[in-house]
Amino acid sequence: MKISRRNFIGSAVATAAAAPAIFNTPAHAELAIDDIDWGMGFPEGSTLLNRNENPIGPSVKAIEAAKMSIEKSFRYADRILIKKLLSEHHDIDEDHIMVGTGSGEILNLVSVAFLRKENANMVATWESYRPIPGYAEKMGAKVKWVNLKAEDNYEYDVGRLLGAVDDNTRALFMVTPNNPTGTVLSFEDMNRLLDGLPDQVTLIVDGAYADFQEDGKDGIDLIKAGHKNILVTRTFSKIYAMAGLRCGYGIAHPNIAKEISRYGCSPTSTNMAGFAAMAASIGDMDHVNKSRRFVSNARGYYKKEFAELGISVLAGPPIFILAETGANTNQIRDELRKQKIFVRAGEEWGMPNHMRVSYGLDHENEIFIKALKEILAT
Ligand SMILES: Cc1ncc(COP(=O)(O)O)c(C=O)c1O
């Protein structure tokens, strides 16, 4: 029987209401509570504001569907359904869609698919998410780094990006909204960037945080308009708060989708719980809006608190804020760590005077701000 999304979610919720047997056994309950380190290696009582996780958690629908799926997990998940749902959601043909183990899988495959040629290089931004160009380097490709500048308020400069492209460039990787600066490349500038690229270069637009933007056209509209050398990725890790389920997807012209899929995004790349949670989440605007409201409230709180401290911030659409905490940023980070409060110091993005704070729940944000004020007062 072909499973429709409505049937799937309906039966998922019904089954979860009855609680699948596996969750009722005392042995399992003990294991879940006592033996598993749900702090993921961080000390008990930690305040984790360091990994851009969305603390509101997955929707009830996603949770119930994932729970139900465990009993079906002796089977491989049916990625075809996910492609169909994504195709309807984005109004684009299924042959344009790749489903990955997180968007990271697809982004890494860019290097495997396009950068193995001799002397091939990728153009990427230094003050940005580095694992993807880092993977390109590990694959033996050269990365040509472009800087964001304080005097431009860390906005992308299309001219500078294009200026780094040469005859050996095969991919230009960018993140919008950017991590960690939150800066956004406008649709007009993305268009300009794409128009300026030679045919042999694929523009890779990492949209891990794109769903936090309320509206506006993006790279997917350029693909729909017929552009053949752009790949856009999205993830369920952030807006849908499903980082641990490892679900992401990419959209591109079928030539790119086919090439990437030669090396990964295979029919078995998607885990069953992720499959179920994705099926229950695609287009769930209630949860999307809940995440957006969460971010907007947290952003408002941090902007006010940092302003009172005289600390300037970059606060874009995503789930974090970048604060200019100054030359002592590493020491402040270390002092916070002693209190089991974890944030990221900007040195890893070439911004040593900045600190990235992922938004937590209200009480976590308050713990951080209270501790920061005390540290700054000493
Ligand atoms: C900019 C950016 N791209 C990609 C990823 C990876 O996302 P996924 O969980 O979909 O692999 C992250 C994760 O933090 C990210 O910040």
The ligand as a MOL file (V3000), in Angstrom:
LIG
                    3D

  0  0  0     0  0            999 V3000
M  V30 BEGIN CTAB
M  V30 COUNTS 16 16 0 0 0
M  V30 BEGIN ATOM
M  V30 1 C 25.4400 27.3770 7.9520 0
M  V30 2 C 25.2150 25.9360 8.2470 0
M  V30 3 N 25.1080 25.0680 7.2230 0
M  V30 4 C 24.9000 23.7640 7.4210 0
M  V30 5 C 24.7900 23.2630 8.6910 0
M  V30 6 C 24.5760 21.7790 8.8420 0
M  V30 7 O 23.2260 21.5210 8.9620 0
M  V30 8 P 22.6330 20.0460 8.9600 0
M  V30 9 O 22.2360 19.7710 10.3590 0
M  V30 10 O 21.4470 20.1430 8.0300 0
M  V30 11 O 23.6620 19.1140 8.4420 0
M  V30 12 C 24.8880 24.1140 9.7960 0
M  V30 13 C 24.7900 23.6020 11.1630 0
M  V30 14 O 24.9390 24.2570 12.1430 0
M  V30 15 C 25.1000 25.4880 9.5640 0
M  V30 16 O 25.2140 26.3790 10.5600 0
M  V30 END ATOM
M  V30 BEGIN BOND
M  V30 1 1 1 2
M  V30 2 1 2 3
M  V30 3 2 2 15
M  V30 4 2 3 4
M  V30 5 1 4 5
M  V30 6 1 5 6
M  V30 7 2 5 12
M  V30 8 1 6 7
M  V30 9 1 7 8
M  V30 10 2 8 9
M  V30 11 1 8 10
M  V30 12 1 8 11
M  V30 13 1 12 13
M  V30 14 1 12 15
M  V30 15 2 13 14
M  V30 16 1 15 16
M  V30 END BOND
M  V30 END CTAB
M  END
